[in-house]
Amino acid sequence: MAAKAADELSKLTVNGSAIKPNPQVNGTDGANGHLSDQDDSEDDKGDDTTATGGANGNSASGASKKKKKKKPKKKKAGGAKVQSDPPRVAVSQLFSSGTYPVGEEVEYKNDNAYRTTNEEKRHLDRMNNDFLQEYRQAAEVHRQVRQWAQTKIKPGMSLTEIAEGIEDGTRALTGHWGLEEGDNIKGGVGFPTGLSINHIAAHYSPNAGNKWVLGEQDVMKVDFGVHINGRIVDSAFTVAFDPKYDNLLAAVKDATNTGIREAGIDVRVGDIGAAIQETMESYEVELDGKTYQVKPIRNLNGHDIVQHSIHGGKSVPIVKGGDQTKMEEGEIFAIETFGSTGRGYVVDDLEVSHYALHADAPNVPLRVQSARSLLNVIKKNFGTLPFCRRYLDRLGQDKYLLGLNNLVSSGIVEAYPPLVDVKGSYTAQFEHTILLRPTVKEVVSRGDDY
Ligand SMILES: [Co+2]
């Protein structure tokens, strides 16, 4: 999710070139070094076919689908189970030891280099084990769900179908379908799935009845969140099918990785923004005979994340500007960048789908009865986690718009409208969540894909 002037998630690309054959289940392996068997992971991977026996112990499925040689299967981390297609096996079953794959660990630099081996910092790090496992579990769900999404998203699919596929995958893999009161606060969907196309940069998600179908020439930002106990992984990628967009996607991916590289304890966020901008602007993209220097969208930013709240109050700019705020030990940041062929500036537009209860909502008397009852539903099911209209629909709420608008105008709920650059422009985004652990920086959402 994004915040204007500060914003959103990440994405990844799926155009022919960018897409990699990622091994399934833990795309992450590359990141942490275990399980690097690209080849044999094929058995669990692509077999898209469903059912994947692994889930229920029926190994016959391997034969039906794949047939070919297949070799020693094994290799799966944590046991024999494998993910199904669509993904419905909880990661807690795939990693029954309760130990989840570590993200990409990066040592701190310069004055902070001592942290990697410092005994006090290592002790602090160990004290955080529950927090780390919750974060890594959420990140593993994100990788597995997006791996499915990257394989399945094709022109001709509706945005509703894509959003529901991602959200149901997230619910199944976290083990939280979110239908009983309070369940979605324990785990599940961290915020609404953003499916923002072309000049729409962020915060677009279909509402009920939306008929939008993804096209061949579209550039779509896929920004979704997964949480376990309020530990939100915010990560996004961009999908395009025409290779003419390759440089746009490459610019943004490189810019996001630059931001991740520069981030660290005691680093000024303004310095990160300057580095991101320099990387982004070093790319050009040619579209239909016209060349564009890729521009960072200057009023969108990365942000810190706190438990159950997607925006903690700090921003990470993606242009230079001198913000002296420093990152600190123990903080969590979503590093996200947006590139554009348009103005590089977004404004609110289109129908709102995303909302969130304010953490410090004013206690004002609500005259509209439907607003009072809706507020109760929001508090019990989402707390301060962002939600969208479809999530109210699936809880059986209806005719809630008047009440919802009343909560927004009362300052209790915040609306996050779609953010758009100029019509006819194309925008892309990539995003990762990083943990500034006492000893190392962990890019917890890193995968083989982006
Ligand atoms: Co974000």
Residues whose N, C-alpha, C, O or C-beta is under 5 A from the ligand:
A	BS01	CO	M1 D7 E8 L9 D234 A334 E336
